[in-house]
Amino acid sequence: MNIEQLREYCIAKNGVTEELPFGPDTLVFKVGGKVFLLLGLDQVSQLAFNVKCDPDRAVELRTDYPHTVLPGYHMNKKHWNTVHCNQALSDAAVEELIDHSYDLVFKSLTRSIKDQISSR
């Protein structure tokens, strides 16, 4: 998976916006105004991104893939992982982690925001 494929996968999700709130080098994907993925745009040789994760699952992933899934860089390490693409995880597994993050954030939204997003 490359950076453009990752971007296309994220923005295809319902209600997603992309922003640069931390400057021109960090692309942030949000649903309902809440972050579900952060991506450094300065990455050329090795693509990595941060996604939200269930805490128990995060520990399991970090144990199973110690060089691919790490505690979230500059994030709450209990709830966020840094995932390195093109290593031990297939593109399908990477997409599943993105889906999991999106779903966690979507579930945390208020009912009215969820309804607005679902009606689009």
C-alpha positions as CSV (number, residue, x, y, z in Angstrom):
1,M,0.0,0.0,0.0
2,N,1.3,3.4,-0.8
3,I,0.4,6.8,0.5
4,E,-2.1,7.6,-2.3
5,Q,-3.9,4.3,-1.9
6,L,-4.1,4.9,1.9
7,R,-5.6,8.4,1.3
8,E,-8.1,7.1,-1.2
9,Y,-9.2,4.3,1.2
10,C,-9.8,6.8,4.0
11,I,-11.6,9.5,2.1
12,A,-13.9,6.9,0.5
13,K,-15.4,6.2,4.0
14,N,-18.7,7.9,4.8
15,G,-18.5,11.3,6.4
16,V,-14.7,11.6,6.3
17,T,-12.8,14.9,6.1
18,E,-9.1,15.4,5.6
19,E,-7.3,18.3,7.2
20,L,-3.8,19.7,8.0
21,P,-4.4,21.1,11.5
22,F,-0.8,20.5,12.6
23,G,0.9,22.1,9.6
24,P,1.6,21.0,6.1
25,D,3.4,17.7,7.0
26,T,0.6,15.8,8.8
27,L,-2.6,14.8,7.1
28,V,-5.4,14.1,9.5
29,F,-8.6,12.1,8.7
30,K,-11.7,12.7,10.8
31,V,-15.2,11.5,11.0
32,G,-17.7,13.7,12.8
33,G,-14.9,16.1,13.6
34,K,-12.9,13.4,15.5
35,V,-9.5,12.0,14.4
36,F,-9.3,8.4,13.3
37,L,-6.0,8.4,11.4
38,L,-2.9,10.6,11.2
39,L,-0.3,10.4,8.4
40,G,3.0,12.1,7.9
41,L,3.3,13.5,4.4
42,D,7.1,13.6,4.5
43,Q,7.4,9.8,4.4
44,V,8.9,8.5,1.2
45,S,10.6,5.2,1.8
46,Q,8.6,3.8,4.7
47,L,4.8,4.5,5.1
48,A,3.5,4.6,8.6
49,F,0.4,6.1,10.2
50,N,-1.4,6.3,13.5
51,V,-4.8,4.7,14.1
52,K,-7.1,4.4,17.1
53,C,-7.4,0.8,18.6
54,D,-9.2,-1.0,21.3
55,P,-6.6,-1.2,24.2
56,D,-6.7,-5.0,24.5
57,R,-6.4,-5.5,20.8
58,A,-3.6,-2.9,20.7
59,V,-1.5,-5.0,23.1
60,E,-2.2,-8.2,21.1
61,L,-1.2,-6.6,17.8
62,R,2.0,-5.1,19.2
63,T,2.9,-8.6,20.6
64,D,2.1,-10.4,17.3
65,Y,3.7,-7.8,15.0
66,P,6.5,-6.1,17.2
67,H,8.2,-4.4,14.2
68,T,5.0,-3.4,12.4
69,V,2.5,-2.3,15.1
70,L,4.0,0.0,17.7
71,P,2.5,2.2,20.5
72,G,1.2,5.4,18.9
73,Y,3.9,7.9,18.2
74,H,3.1,11.2,20.0
75,M,-0.3,9.8,20.9
76,N,-2.0,8.1,23.9
77,K,-0.2,4.8,23.7
78,K,-3.1,2.9,25.3
79,H,-5.6,3.8,22.5
80,W,-3.4,4.5,19.5
81,N,-1.0,2.4,17.4
82,T,1.6,3.4,14.8
83,V,1.3,1.0,11.9
84,H,4.1,0.5,9.4
85,C,2.9,-0.5,5.9
86,N,4.5,-3.0,3.6
87,Q,5.9,-5.2,6.3
88,A,4.3,-8.1,8.1
89,L,0.7,-7.0,7.5
90,S,-1.1,-7.4,4.2
91,D,-2.9,-4.5,2.6
92,A,-6.2,-6.1,3.7
93,A,-5.0,-6.3,7.3
94,V,-4.0,-2.6,7.1
95,E,-7.4,-1.7,5.8
96,E,-9.0,-3.7,8.6
97,L,-7.1,-1.6,11.2
98,I,-8.2,1.6,9.4
99,D,-11.8,0.3,9.5
100,H,-11.5,-0.6,13.2
101,S,-10.2,2.9,14.0
102,Y,-13.0,4.6,12.0
103,D,-15.6,2.4,13.7
104,L,-14.4,3.2,17.2
105,V,-14.5,6.9,16.5
106,F,-17.9,6.7,14.7
107,K,-19.4,4.8,17.7
108,S,-18.2,7.6,20.1
109,L,-20.1,10.3,18.2
110,T,-23.4,11.7,19.3
111,R,-26.5,10.1,17.8
112,S,-27.4,13.3,15.9
113,I,-23.9,13.4,14.2
114,K,-24.1,9.7,13.4
115,D,-27.5,10.2,11.9
116,Q,-26.2,13.1,9.8
117,I,-23.3,11.0,8.5
118,S,-25.4,7.9,7.9
119,S,-27.9,9.9,5.8
120,R,-25.2,11.1,3.3
